Amino acid sequence: MKFMMIYLIMINILAFLMMKLDKYKARKHAWRVPEKSFFLLSIIGGSLGTWIGMYICHHKTRQWYFVVGIPIILLLQILLILKVKGGSL
């Protein structure tokens, strides 16, 4: 359980920093982080970091698939955690 918490903290920090980096790169018209990278990070546990990064950095908030997709991934992950904690799985 401790390893899982450390993993989730680290992956969410990484997702947040990637969102911040991509926003910086967008302003500089430089190489960008592929959008699929944000979804991959979110699916493997970084959805909260991605979601927070979207709104703190004001980035990707005009693309409906981010505005809808990232919260859906986060919600599904929360439901999965609650189901596992409840002992149903």
PDB file of N, CA, C and O in Angstrom:
ATOM      1  N   MET A   1       0.829  -1.196   0.000  1.00  0.00           N
ATOM      2  CA  MET A   1       0.000   0.000   0.000  1.00  0.00           C
ATOM      3  C   MET A   1       0.876   1.263   0.000  1.00  0.00           C
ATOM      4  O   MET A   1       0.550   2.243  -0.671  1.00  0.00           O
ATOM      5  N   LYS A   2       1.989   1.241   0.754  1.00  0.00           N
ATOM      6  CA  LYS A   2       2.895   2.380   0.812  1.00  0.00           C
ATOM      7  C   LYS A   2       3.518   2.642  -0.566  1.00  0.00           C
ATOM      8  O   LYS A   2       3.631   3.791  -0.992  1.00  0.00           O
ATOM      9  N   PHE A   3       3.919   1.570  -1.256  1.00  0.00           N
ATOM     10  CA  PHE A   3       4.492   1.703  -2.593  1.00  0.00           C
ATOM     11  C   PHE A   3       3.482   2.343  -3.539  1.00  0.00           C
ATOM     12  O   PHE A   3       3.845   3.194  -4.351  1.00  0.00           O
ATOM     13  N   MET A   4       2.229   1.944  -3.441  1.00  0.00           N
ATOM     14  CA  MET A   4       1.186   2.487  -4.318  1.00  0.00           C
ATOM     15  C   MET A   4       0.987   3.981  -4.076  1.00  0.00           C
ATOM     16  O   MET A   4       0.799   4.740  -5.027  1.00  0.00           O
ATOM     17  N   MET A   5       1.026   4.406  -2.830  1.00  0.00           N
ATOM     18  CA  MET A   5       0.872   5.830  -2.517  1.00  0.00           C
ATOM     19  C   MET A   5       2.056   6.631  -3.066  1.00  0.00           C
ATOM     20  O   MET A   5       1.865   7.708  -3.631  1.00  0.00           O
ATOM     21  N   ILE A   6       3.262   6.117  -2.905  1.00  0.00           N
ATOM     22  CA  ILE A   6       4.448   6.789  -3.427  1.00  0.00           C
ATOM     23  C   ILE A   6       4.359   6.876  -4.952  1.00  0.00           C
ATOM     24  O   ILE A   6       4.652   7.915  -5.544  1.00  0.00           O
ATOM     25  N   TYR A   7       3.954   5.776  -5.573  1.00  0.00           N
ATOM     26  CA  TYR A   7       3.799   5.752  -7.031  1.00  0.00           C
ATOM     27  C   TYR A   7       2.796   6.807  -7.487  1.00  0.00           C
ATOM     28  O   TYR A   7       3.080   7.572  -8.409  1.00  0.00           O
ATOM     29  N   LEU A   8       1.629   6.854  -6.853  1.00  0.00           N
ATOM     30  CA  LEU A   8       0.590   7.806  -7.259  1.00  0.00           C
ATOM     31  C   LEU A   8       1.037   9.249  -7.073  1.00  0.00           C
ATOM     32  O   LEU A   8       0.747  10.104  -7.909  1.00  0.00           O
ATOM     33  N   ILE A   9       1.736   9.518  -5.988  1.00  0.00           N
ATOM     34  CA  ILE A   9       2.247  10.873  -5.762  1.00  0.00           C
ATOM     35  C   ILE A   9       3.241  11.246  -6.860  1.00  0.00           C
ATOM     36  O   ILE A   9       3.166  12.337  -7.425  1.00  0.00           O
ATOM     37  N   MET A  10       4.167  10.341  -7.160  1.00  0.00           N
ATOM     38  CA  MET A  10       5.201  10.620  -8.161  1.00  0.00           C
ATOM     39  C   MET A  10       4.613  10.778  -9.575  1.00  0.00           C
ATOM     40  O   MET A  10       5.004  11.690 -10.304  1.00  0.00           O
ATOM     41  N   ILE A  11       3.688   9.910  -9.961  1.00  0.00           N
ATOM     42  CA  ILE A  11       3.118   9.973 -11.308  1.00  0.00           C
ATOM     43  C   ILE A  11       2.265  11.227 -11.478  1.00  0.00           C
ATOM     44  O   ILE A  11       2.198  11.788 -12.572  1.00  0.00           O
ATOM     45  N   ASN A  12       1.621  11.665 -10.412  1.00  0.00           N
ATOM     46  CA  ASN A  12       0.820  12.883 -10.493  1.00  0.00           C
ATOM     47  C   ASN A  12       1.692  14.138 -10.534  1.00  0.00           C
ATOM     48  O   ASN A  12       1.348  15.106 -11.212  1.00  0.00           O
ATOM     49  N   ILE A  13       2.805  14.130  -9.823  1.00  0.00           N
ATOM     50  CA  ILE A  13       3.758  15.239  -9.922  1.00  0.00           C
ATOM     51  C   ILE A  13       4.315  15.302 -11.338  1.00  0.00           C
ATOM     52  O   ILE A  13       4.417  16.382 -11.920  1.00  0.00           O
ATOM     53  N   LEU A  14       4.676  14.150 -11.894  1.00  0.00           N
ATOM     54  CA  LEU A  14       5.184  14.091 -13.258  1.00  0.00           C
ATOM     55  C   LEU A  14       4.147  14.624 -14.253  1.00  0.00           C
ATOM     56  O   LEU A  14       4.484  15.410 -15.138  1.00  0.00           O
ATOM     57  N   ALA A  15       2.891  14.199 -14.110  1.00  0.00           N
ATOM     58  CA  ALA A  15       1.828  14.648 -15.020  1.00  0.00           C
ATOM     59  C   ALA A  15       1.644  16.163 -14.927  1.00  0.00           C
ATOM     60  O   ALA A  15       1.486  16.835 -15.946  1.00  0.00           O
ATOM     61  N   PHE A  16       1.663  16.694 -13.715  1.00  0.00           N
ATOM     62  CA  PHE A  16       1.530  18.138 -13.529  1.00  0.00           C
ATOM     63  C   PHE A  16       2.692  18.883 -14.194  1.00  0.00           C
ATOM     64  O   PHE A  16       2.484  19.869 -14.901  1.00  0.00           O
ATOM     65  N   LEU A  17       3.914  18.400 -13.957  1.00  0.00           N
ATOM     66  CA  LEU A  17       5.090  19.044 -14.538  1.00  0.00           C
ATOM     67  C   LEU A  17       5.100  18.960 -16.059  1.00  0.00           C
ATOM     68  O   LEU A  17       5.550  19.890 -16.729  1.00  0.00           O
ATOM     69  N   MET A  18       4.609  17.858 -16.605  1.00  0.00           N
ATOM     70  CA  MET A  18       4.520  17.723 -18.061  1.00  0.00           C
ATOM     71  C   MET A  18       3.527  18.734 -18.634  1.00  0.00           C
ATOM     72  O   MET A  18       3.771  19.310 -19.694  1.00  0.00           O
ATOM     73  N   MET A  19       2.411  18.950 -17.941  1.00  0.00           N
ATOM     74  CA  MET A  19       1.432  19.941 -18.378  1.00  0.00           C
ATOM     75  C   MET A  19       2.051  21.339 -18.339  1.00  0.00           C
ATOM     76  O   MET A  19       1.860  22.137 -19.257  1.00  0.00           O
ATOM     77  N   LYS A  20       2.786  21.621 -17.278  1.00  0.00           N
ATOM     78  CA  LYS A  20       3.451  22.917 -17.146  1.00  0.00           C
ATOM     79  C   LYS A  20       4.512  23.095 -18.238  1.00  0.00           C
ATOM     80  O   LYS A  20       4.620  24.171 -18.826  1.00  0.00           O
ATOM     81  N   LEU A  21       5.283  22.057 -18.507  1.00  0.00           N
ATOM     82  CA  LEU A  21       6.294  22.104 -19.559  1.00  0.00           C
ATOM     83  C   LEU A  21       5.654  22.339 -20.929  1.00  0.00           C
ATOM     84  O   LEU A  21       6.154  23.139 -21.720  1.00  0.00           O
ATOM     85  N   ASP A  22       4.564  21.651 -21.203  1.00  0.00           N
ATOM     86  CA  ASP A  22       3.909  21.809 -22.499  1.00  0.00           C
ATOM     87  C   ASP A  22       3.357  23.220 -22.671  1.00  0.00           C
ATOM     88  O   ASP A  22       3.415  23.779 -23.766  1.00  0.00           O
ATOM     89  N   LYS A  23       2.834  23.786 -21.619  1.00  0.00           N
ATOM     90  CA  LYS A  23       2.341  25.168 -21.689  1.00  0.00           C
ATOM     91  C   LYS A  23       3.495  26.125 -21.981  1.00  0.00           C
ATOM     92  O   LYS A  23       3.359  27.036 -22.797  1.00  0.00           O
ATOM     93  N   TYR A  24       4.616  25.918 -21.323  1.00  0.00           N
ATOM     94  CA  TYR A  24       5.801  26.739 -21.564  1.00  0.00           C
ATOM     95  C   TYR A  24       6.247  26.608 -23.016  1.00  0.00           C
ATOM     96  O   TYR A  24       6.541  27.605 -23.676  1.00  0.00           O
ATOM     97  N   LYS A  25       6.296  25.368 -23.510  1.00  0.00           N
ATOM     98  CA  LYS A  25       6.714  25.117 -24.885  1.00  0.00           C
ATOM     99  C   LYS A  25       5.733  25.750 -25.878  1.00  0.00           C
ATOM    100  O   LYS A  25       6.148  26.255 -26.921  1.00  0.00           O
ATOM    101  N   ALA A  26       4.456  25.723 -25.563  1.00  0.00           N
ATOM    102  CA  ALA A  26       3.445  26.326 -26.440  1.00  0.00           C
ATOM    103  C   ALA A  26       3.677  27.832 -26.564  1.00  0.00           C
ATOM    104  O   ALA A  26       3.570  28.394 -27.654  1.00  0.00           O
ATOM    105  N   ARG A  27       3.990  28.469 -25.460  1.00  0.00           N
ATOM    106  CA  ARG A  27       4.243  29.918 -25.487  1.00  0.00           C
ATOM    107  C   ARG A  27       5.491  30.263 -26.292  1.00  0.00           C
ATOM    108  O   ARG A  27       5.566  31.327 -26.907  1.00  0.00           O
ATOM    109  N   LYS A  28       6.462  29.367 -26.286  1.00  0.00           N
ATOM    110  CA  LYS A  28       7.726  29.601 -26.990  1.00  0.00           C
ATOM    111  C   LYS A  28       7.701  29.067 -28.423  1.00  0.00           C
ATOM    112  O   LYS A  28       8.693  29.178 -29.144  1.00  0.00           O
ATOM    113  N   HIS A  29       6.570  28.487 -28.836  1.00  0.00           N
ATOM    114  CA  HIS A  29       6.435  27.881 -30.168  1.00  0.00           C
ATOM    115  C   HIS A  29       7.513  26.826 -30.406  1.00  0.00           C
ATOM    116  O   HIS A  29       8.097  26.746 -31.486  1.00  0.00           O
ATOM    117  N   ALA A  30       7.757  26.033 -29.393  1.00  0.00           N
ATOM    118  CA  ALA A  30       8.793  24.994 -29.446  1.00  0.00           C
ATOM    119  C   ALA A  30       8.141  23.614 -29.547  1.00  0.00           C
ATOM    120  O   ALA A  30       6.917  23.488 -29.607  1.00  0.00           O
ATOM    121  N   TRP A  31       8.986  22.591 -29.564  1.00  0.00           N
ATOM    122  CA  TRP A  31       8.526  21.205 -29.578  1.00  0.00           C
ATOM    123  C   TRP A  31       7.536  20.991 -28.447  1.00  0.00           C
ATOM    124  O   TRP A  31       7.726  21.504 -27.345  1.00  0.00           O
ATOM    125  N   ARG A  32       6.468  20.226 -28.721  1.00  0.00           N
ATOM    126  CA  ARG A  32       5.389  20.040 -27.750  1.00  0.00           C
ATOM    127  C   ARG A  32       5.302  18.601 -27.290  1.00  0.00           C
ATOM    128  O   ARG A  32       5.766  17.688 -27.972  1.00  0.00           O
ATOM    129  N   VAL A  33       4.710  18.411 -26.142  1.00  0.00           N
ATOM    130  CA  VAL A  33       4.435  17.075 -25.614  1.00  0.00           C
ATOM    131  C   VAL A  33       3.208  16.545 -26.352  1.00  0.00           C
ATOM    132  O   VAL A  33       2.188  17.232 -26.402  1.00  0.00           O
ATOM    133  N   PRO A  34       3.280  15.347 -26.923  1.00  0.00           N
ATOM    134  CA  PRO A  34       2.103  14.794 -27.618  1.00  0.00           C
ATOM    135  C   PRO A  34       0.913  14.635 -26.663  1.00  0.00           C
ATOM    136  O   PRO A  34       1.078  14.250 -25.505  1.00  0.00           O
ATOM    137  N   GLU A  35      -0.280  14.935 -27.167  1.00  0.00           N
ATOM    138  CA  GLU A  35      -1.482  14.842 -26.334  1.00  0.00           C
ATOM    139  C   GLU A  35      -1.703  13.434 -25.803  1.00  0.00           C
ATOM    140  O   GLU A  35      -2.187  13.255 -24.686  1.00  0.00           O
ATOM    141  N   LYS A  36      -1.346  12.433 -26.609  1.00  0.00           N
ATOM    142  CA  LYS A  36      -1.536  11.057 -26.144  1.00  0.00           C
ATOM    143  C   LYS A  36      -0.682  10.759 -24.915  1.00  0.00           C
ATOM    144  O   LYS A  36      -1.011   9.866 -24.134  1.00  0.00           O
ATOM    145  N   SER A  37       0.413  11.501 -24.736  1.00  0.00           N
ATOM    146  CA  SER A  37       1.249  11.321 -23.543  1.00  0.00           C
ATOM    147  C   SER A  37       0.488  11.709 -22.278  1.00  0.00           C
ATOM    148  O   SER A  37       0.617  11.056 -21.242  1.00  0.00           O
ATOM    149  N   PHE A  38      -0.306  12.778 -22.370  1.00  0.00           N
ATOM    150  CA  PHE A  38      -1.101  13.192 -21.211  1.00  0.00           C
ATOM    151  C   PHE A  38      -2.159  12.145 -20.866  1.00  0.00           C
ATOM    152  O   PHE A  38      -2.414  11.869 -19.693  1.00  0.00           O
ATOM    153  N   PHE A  39      -2.765  11.572 -21.889  1.00  0.00           N
ATOM    154  CA  PHE A  39      -3.765  10.537 -21.630  1.00  0.00           C
ATOM    155  C   PHE A  39      -3.121   9.277 -21.081  1.00  0.00           C
ATOM    156  O   PHE A  39      -3.697   8.622 -20.212  1.00  0.00           O
ATOM    157  N   LEU A  40      -1.941   8.924 -21.569  1.00  0.00           N
ATOM    158  CA  LEU A  40      -1.233   7.757 -21.043  1.00  0.00           C
ATOM    159  C   LEU A  40      -0.860   7.979 -19.582  1.00  0.00           C
ATOM    160  O   LEU A  40      -1.085   7.103 -18.747  1.00  0.00           O
ATOM    161  N   LEU A  41      -0.297   9.130 -19.268  1.00  0.00           N
ATOM    162  CA  LEU A  41       0.035   9.442 -17.873  1.00  0.00           C
ATOM    163  C   LEU A  41      -1.214   9.392 -16.993  1.00  0.00           C
ATOM    164  O   LEU A  41      -1.167   8.908 -15.862  1.00  0.00           O
ATOM    165  N   SER A  42      -2.316   9.891 -17.516  1.00  0.00           N
ATOM    166  CA  SER A  42      -3.571   9.887 -16.754  1.00  0.00           C
ATOM    167  C   SER A  42      -4.065   8.472 -16.511  1.00  0.00           C
ATOM    168  O   SER A  42      -4.486   8.141 -15.402  1.00  0.00           O
ATOM    169  N   ILE A  43      -4.019   7.642 -17.529  1.00  0.00           N
ATOM    170  CA  ILE A  43      -4.514   6.266 -17.404  1.00  0.00           C
ATOM    171  C   ILE A  43      -3.680   5.455 -16.423  1.00  0.00           C
ATOM    172  O   ILE A  43      -4.209   4.599 -15.714  1.00  0.00           O
ATOM    173  N   ILE A  44      -2.371   5.723 -16.381  1.00  0.00           N
ATOM    174  CA  ILE A  44      -1.524   4.942 -15.462  1.00  0.00           C
ATOM    175  C   ILE A  44      -1.451   5.560 -14.065  1.00  0.00           C
ATOM    176  O   ILE A  44      -0.594   5.190 -13.262  1.00  0.00           O
ATOM    177  N   GLY A  45      -2.348   6.496 -13.780  1.00  0.00           N
ATOM    178  CA  GLY A  45      -2.468   6.993 -12.413  1.00  0.00           C
ATOM    179  C   GLY A  45      -2.260   8.479 -12.229  1.00  0.00           C
ATOM    180  O   GLY A  45      -2.420   8.976 -11.115  1.00  0.00           O
ATOM    181  N   GLY A  46      -1.906   9.215 -13.280  1.00  0.00           N
ATOM    182  CA  GLY A  46      -1.620  10.630 -13.142  1.00  0.00           C
ATOM    183  C   GLY A  46      -2.759  11.561 -13.503  1.00  0.00           C
ATOM    184  O   GLY A  46      -2.528  12.726 -13.827  1.00  0.00           O
ATOM    185  N   SER A  47      -3.972  11.070 -13.453  1.00  0.00           N
ATOM    186  CA  SER A  47      -5.112  11.888 -13.885  1.00  0.00           C
ATOM    187  C   SER A  47      -5.329  13.118 -13.003  1.00  0.00           C
ATOM    188  O   SER A  47      -5.701  14.177 -13.508  1.00  0.00           O
ATOM    189  N   LEU A  48      -5.108  12.998 -11.719  1.00  0.00           N
ATOM    190  CA  LEU A  48      -5.287  14.150 -10.834  1.00  0.00           C
ATOM    191  C   LEU A  48      -4.250  15.231 -11.149  1.00  0.00           C
ATOM    192  O   LEU A  48      -4.590  16.413 -11.205  1.00  0.00           O
ATOM    193  N   GLY A  49      -3.005  14.843 -11.352  1.00  0.00           N
ATOM    194  CA  GLY A  49      -1.961  15.797 -11.709  1.00  0.00           C
ATOM    195  C   GLY A  49      -2.219  16.473 -13.039  1.00  0.00           C
ATOM    196  O   GLY A  49      -1.989  17.673 -13.189  1.00  0.00           O
ATOM    197  N   THR A  50      -2.698  15.700 -14.005  1.00  0.00           N
ATOM    198  CA  THR A  50      -3.029  16.265 -15.310  1.00  0.00           C
ATOM    199  C   THR A  50      -4.178  17.262 -15.183  1.00  0.00           C
ATOM    200  O   THR A  50      -4.122  18.359 -15.738  1.00  0.00           O
ATOM    201  N   TRP A  51      -5.208  16.876 -14.454  1.00  0.00           N
ATOM    202  CA  TRP A  51      -6.386  17.731 -14.282  1.00  0.00           C
ATOM    203  C   TRP A  51      -6.030  19.027 -13.552  1.00  0.00           C
ATOM    204  O   TRP A  51      -6.445  20.109 -13.967  1.00  0.00           O
ATOM    205  N   ILE A  52      -5.267  18.919 -12.470  1.00  0.00           N
ATOM    206  CA  ILE A  52      -4.845  20.120 -11.738  1.00  0.00           C
ATOM    207  C   ILE A  52      -3.971  20.995 -12.637  1.00  0.00           C
ATOM    208  O   ILE A  52      -4.126  22.216 -12.659  1.00  0.00           O
ATOM    209  N   GLY A  53      -3.057  20.371 -13.377  1.00  0.00           N
ATOM    210  CA  GLY A  53      -2.189  21.113 -14.284  1.00  0.00           C
ATOM    211  C   GLY A  53      -2.953  21.852 -15.363  1.00  0.00           C
ATOM    212  O   GLY A  53      -2.577  22.956 -15.757  1.00  0.00           O
ATOM    213  N   MET A  54      -4.031  21.239 -15.841  1.00  0.00           N
ATOM    214  CA  MET A  54      -4.853  21.887 -16.867  1.00  0.00           C
ATOM    215  C   MET A  54      -5.359  23.239 -16.383  1.00  0.00           C
ATOM    216  O   MET A  54      -5.327  24.222 -17.123  1.00  0.00           O
ATOM    217  N   TYR A  55      -5.820  23.285 -15.154  1.00  0.00           N
ATOM    218  CA  TYR A  55      -6.461  24.493 -14.663  1.00  0.00           C
ATOM    219  C   TYR A  55      -5.496  25.468 -14.013  1.00  0.00           C
ATOM    220  O   TYR A  55      -5.716  26.677 -14.085  1.00  0.00           O
ATOM    221  N   ILE A  56      -4.447  24.991 -13.388  1.00  0.00           N
ATOM    222  CA  ILE A  56      -3.451  25.911 -12.827  1.00  0.00           C
ATOM    223  C   ILE A  56      -2.662  26.577 -13.951  1.00  0.00           C
ATOM    224  O   ILE A  56      -2.386  27.776 -13.897  1.00  0.00           O
ATOM    225  N   CYS A  57      -2.300  25.796 -14.969  1.00  0.00           N
ATOM    226  CA  CYS A  57      -1.511  26.324 -16.086  1.00  0.00           C
ATOM    227  C   CYS A  57      -2.392  26.885 -17.203  1.00  0.00           C
ATOM    228  O   CYS A  57      -1.872  27.425 -18.180  1.00  0.00           O
ATOM    229  N   HIS A  58      -3.702  26.768 -17.076  1.00  0.00           N
ATOM    230  CA  HIS A  58      -4.645  27.211 -18.114  1.00  0.00           C
ATOM    231  C   HIS A  58      -4.252  26.625 -19.471  1.00  0.00           C
ATOM    232  O   HIS A  58      -4.058  27.343 -20.452  1.00  0.00           O
ATOM    233  N   HIS A  59      -4.144  25.311 -19.491  1.00  0.00           N
ATOM    234  CA  HIS A  59      -3.648  24.619 -20.673  1.00  0.00           C
ATOM    235  C   HIS A  59      -4.560  23.444 -21.016  1.00  0.00           C
ATOM    236  O   HIS A  59      -4.964  22.685 -20.135  1.00  0.00           O
ATOM    237  N   LYS A  60      -4.877  23.302 -22.279  1.00  0.00           N
ATOM    238  CA  LYS A  60      -5.712  22.224 -22.813  1.00  0.00           C
ATOM    239  C   LYS A  60      -7.167  22.329 -22.349  1.00  0.00           C
ATOM    240  O   LYS A  60      -7.921  21.363 -22.462  1.00  0.00           O
ATOM    241  N   THR A  61      -7.561  23.480 -21.833  1.00  0.00           N
ATOM    242  CA  THR A  61      -8.928  23.627 -21.323  1.00  0.00           C
ATOM    243  C   THR A  61      -9.930  23.979 -22.418  1.00  0.00           C
ATOM    244  O   THR A  61     -11.129  24.055 -22.147  1.00  0.00           O
ATOM    245  N   ARG A  62      -9.473  24.191 -23.630  1.00  0.00           N
ATOM    246  CA  ARG A  62     -10.388  24.454 -24.749  1.00  0.00           C
ATOM    247  C   ARG A  62     -10.671  23.210 -25.570  1.00  0.00           C
ATOM    248  O   ARG A  62     -11.558  23.215 -26.424  1.00  0.00           O
ATOM    249  N   GLN A  63      -9.919  22.139 -25.317  1.00  0.00           N
ATOM    250  CA  GLN A  63     -10.159  20.892 -26.044  1.00  0.00           C
ATOM    251  C   GLN A  63     -11.129  20.029 -25.242  1.00  0.00           C
ATOM    252  O   GLN A  63     -10.842  19.617 -24.118  1.00  0.00           O
ATOM    253  N   TRP A  64     -12.264  19.771 -25.838  1.00  0.00           N
ATOM    254  CA  TRP A  64     -13.325  19.061 -25.128  1.00  0.00           C
ATOM    255  C   TRP A  64     -12.855  17.680 -24.665  1.00  0.00           C
ATOM    256  O   TRP A  64     -13.272  17.213 -23.605  1.00  0.00           O
ATOM    257  N   TYR A  65     -12.008  17.033 -25.433  1.00  0.00           N
ATOM    258  CA  TYR A  65     -11.585  15.686 -25.056  1.00  0.00           C
ATOM    259  C   TYR A  65     -10.691  15.704 -23.821  1.00  0.00           C
ATOM    260  O   TYR A  65     -10.573  14.677 -23.153  1.00  0.00           O
ATOM    261  N   PHE A  66     -10.062  16.819 -23.491  1.00  0.00           N
ATOM    262  CA  PHE A  66      -9.342  16.940 -22.232  1.00  0.00           C
ATOM    263  C   PHE A  66     -10.305  17.314 -21.109  1.00  0.00           C
ATOM    264  O   PHE A  66     -10.272  16.732 -20.025  1.00  0.00           O
ATOM    265  N   VAL A  67     -11.163  18.296 -21.388  1.00  0.00           N
ATOM    266  CA  VAL A  67     -12.103  18.779 -20.370  1.00  0.00           C
ATOM    267  C   VAL A  67     -13.044  17.664 -19.915  1.00  0.00           C
ATOM    268  O   VAL A  67     -13.431  17.616 -18.748  1.00  0.00           O
ATOM    269  N   VAL A  68     -13.409  16.777 -20.823  1.00  0.00           N
ATOM    270  CA  VAL A  68     -14.306  15.659 -20.490  1.00  0.00           C
ATOM    271  C   VAL A  68     -13.512  14.397 -20.143  1.00  0.00           C
ATOM    272  O   VAL A  68     -13.817  13.714 -19.166  1.00  0.00           O
ATOM    273  N   GLY A  69     -12.504  14.097 -20.941  1.00  0.00           N
ATOM    274  CA  GLY A  69     -11.780  12.829 -20.806  1.00  0.00           C
ATOM    275  C   GLY A  69     -10.995  12.671 -19.524  1.00  0.00           C
ATOM    276  O   GLY A  69     -11.071  11.622 -18.884  1.00  0.00           O
ATOM    277  N   ILE A  70     -10.241  13.684 -19.130  1.00  0.00           N
ATOM    278  CA  ILE A  70      -9.403  13.571 -17.932  1.00  0.00           C
ATOM    279  C   ILE A  70     -10.259  13.394 -16.670  1.00  0.00           C
ATOM    280  O   ILE A  70      -9.949  12.519 -15.861  1.00  0.00           O
ATOM    281  N   PRO A  71     -11.325  14.188 -16.465  1.00  0.00           N
ATOM    282  CA  PRO A  71     -12.167  13.939 -15.283  1.00  0.00           C
ATOM    283  C   PRO A  71     -12.841  12.556 -15.296  1.00  0.00           C
ATOM    284  O   PRO A  71     -13.034  11.957 -14.237  1.00  0.00           O
ATOM    285  N   ILE A  72     -13.196  12.052 -16.471  1.00  0.00           N
ATOM    286  CA  ILE A  72     -13.794  10.712 -16.544  1.00  0.00           C
ATOM    287  C   ILE A  72     -12.775   9.661 -16.107  1.00  0.00           C
ATOM    288  O   ILE A  72     -13.106   8.749 -15.350  1.00  0.00           O
ATOM    289  N   ILE A  73     -11.540   9.789 -16.583  1.00  0.00           N
ATOM    290  CA  ILE A  73     -10.489   8.851 -16.162  1.00  0.00           C
ATOM    291  C   ILE A  73     -10.296   8.937 -14.655  1.00  0.00           C
ATOM    292  O   ILE A  73     -10.200   7.910 -13.984  1.00  0.00           O
ATOM    293  N   LEU A  74     -10.238  10.155 -14.116  1.00  0.00           N
ATOM    294  CA  LEU A  74     -10.075  10.344 -12.673  1.00  0.00           C
ATOM    295  C   LEU A  74     -11.226   9.722 -11.898  1.00  0.00           C
ATOM    296  O   LEU A  74     -11.004   9.039 -10.898  1.00  0.00           O
ATOM    297  N   LEU A  75     -12.439   9.948 -12.346  1.00  0.00           N
ATOM    298  CA  LEU A  75     -13.606   9.385 -11.676  1.00  0.00           C
ATOM    299  C   LEU A  75     -13.571   7.851 -11.690  1.00  0.00           C
ATOM    300  O   LEU A  75     -13.849   7.211 -10.675  1.00  0.00           O
ATOM    301  N   LEU A  76     -13.234   7.274 -12.828  1.00  0.00           N
ATOM    302  CA  LEU A  76     -13.144   5.812 -12.910  1.00  0.00           C
ATOM    303  C   LEU A  76     -12.067   5.265 -11.982  1.00  0.00           C
ATOM    304  O   LEU A  76     -12.245   4.209 -11.377  1.00  0.00           O
ATOM    305  N   GLN A  77     -10.954   5.977 -11.869  1.00  0.00           N
ATOM    306  CA  GLN A  77      -9.895   5.540 -10.966  1.00  0.00           C
ATOM    307  C   GLN A  77     -10.327   5.623  -9.506  1.00  0.00           C
ATOM    308  O   GLN A  77     -10.015   4.736  -8.711  1.00  0.00           O
ATOM    309  N   ILE A  78     -11.042   6.683  -9.158  1.00  0.00           N
ATOM    310  CA  ILE A  78     -11.555   6.813  -7.788  1.00  0.00           C
ATOM    311  C   ILE A  78     -12.531   5.691  -7.487  1.00  0.00           C
ATOM    312  O   ILE A  78     -12.469   5.080  -6.419  1.00  0.00           O
ATOM    313  N   LEU A  79     -13.431   5.417  -8.420  1.00  0.00           N
ATOM    314  CA  LEU A  79     -14.400   4.335  -8.226  1.00  0.00           C
ATOM    315  C   LEU A  79     -13.703   2.987  -8.084  1.00  0.00           C
ATOM    316  O   LEU A  79     -14.112   2.162  -7.266  1.00  0.00           O
ATOM    317  N   LEU A  80     -12.663   2.757  -8.866  1.00  0.00           N
ATOM    318  CA  LEU A  80     -11.896   1.510  -8.775  1.00  0.00           C
ATOM    319  C   LEU A  80     -11.220   1.387  -7.416  1.00  0.00           C
ATOM    320  O   LEU A  80     -11.238   0.317  -6.808  1.00  0.00           O
ATOM    321  N   ILE A  81     -10.629   2.469  -6.939  1.00  0.00           N
ATOM    322  CA  ILE A  81      -9.979   2.452  -5.622  1.00  0.00           C
ATOM    323  C   ILE A  81     -10.996   2.177  -4.532  1.00  0.00           C
ATOM    324  O   ILE A  81     -10.733   1.386  -3.626  1.00  0.00           O
ATOM    325  N   LEU A  82     -12.150   2.816  -4.607  1.00  0.00           N
ATOM    326  CA  LEU A  82     -13.189   2.588  -3.602  1.00  0.00           C
ATOM    327  C   LEU A  82     -13.690   1.149  -3.636  1.00  0.00           C
ATOM    328  O   LEU A  82     -13.956   0.552  -2.592  1.00  0.00           O
ATOM    329  N   LYS A  83     -13.818   0.598  -4.835  1.00  0.00           N
ATOM    330  CA  LYS A  83     -14.279  -0.773  -4.953  1.00  0.00           C
ATOM    331  C   LYS A  83     -13.238  -1.753  -4.388  1.00  0.00           C
ATOM    332  O   LYS A  83     -13.589  -2.718  -3.708  1.00  0.00           O
ATOM    333  N   VAL A  84     -11.976  -1.499  -4.673  1.00  0.00           N
ATOM    334  CA  VAL A  84     -10.907  -2.356  -4.148  1.00  0.00           C
ATOM    335  C   VAL A  84     -10.817  -2.246  -2.640  1.00  0.00           C
ATOM    336  O   VAL A  84     -10.662  -3.255  -1.954  1.00  0.00           O
ATOM    337  N   LYS A  85     -10.913  -1.030  -2.114  1.00  0.00           N
ATOM    338  CA  LYS A  85     -10.866  -0.816  -0.660  1.00  0.00           C
ATOM    339  C   LYS A  85     -12.044  -1.480   0.040  1.00  0.00           C
ATOM    340  O   LYS A  85     -11.936  -1.939   1.177  1.00  0.00           O
ATOM    341  N   GLY A  86     -13.175  -1.520  -0.669  1.00  0.00           N
ATOM    342  CA  GLY A  86     -14.362  -2.132  -0.084  1.00  0.00           C
ATOM    343  C   GLY A  86     -14.295  -3.653  -0.086  1.00  0.00           C
ATOM    344  O   GLY A  86     -15.128  -4.315   0.533  1.00  0.00           O
ATOM    345  N   GLY A  87     -13.305  -4.206  -0.782  1.00  0.00           N
ATOM    346  CA  GLY A  87     -13.132  -5.640  -0.787  1.00  0.00           C
ATOM    347  C   GLY A  87     -13.965  -6.374  -1.821  1.00  0.00           C
ATOM    348  O   GLY A  87     -14.046  -7.602  -1.788  1.00  0.00           O
ATOM    349  N   SER A  88     -14.584  -5.648  -2.736  1.00  0.00           N
ATOM    350  CA  SER A  88     -15.438  -6.298  -3.728  1.00  0.00           C
ATOM    351  C   SER A  88     -14.636  -6.935  -4.848  1.00  0.00           C
ATOM    352  O   SER A  88     -15.142  -7.831  -5.524  1.00  0.00           O
ATOM    353  N   LEU A  89     -13.407  -6.503  -5.064  1.00  0.00           N
ATOM    354  CA  LEU A  89     -12.604  -7.090  -6.144  1.00  0.00           C
ATOM    355  C   LEU A  89     -11.679  -8.142  -5.612  1.00  0.00           C
ATOM    356  O   LEU A  89     -10.925  -8.745  -6.377  1.00  0.00           O
TER     357      LEU A  89
END
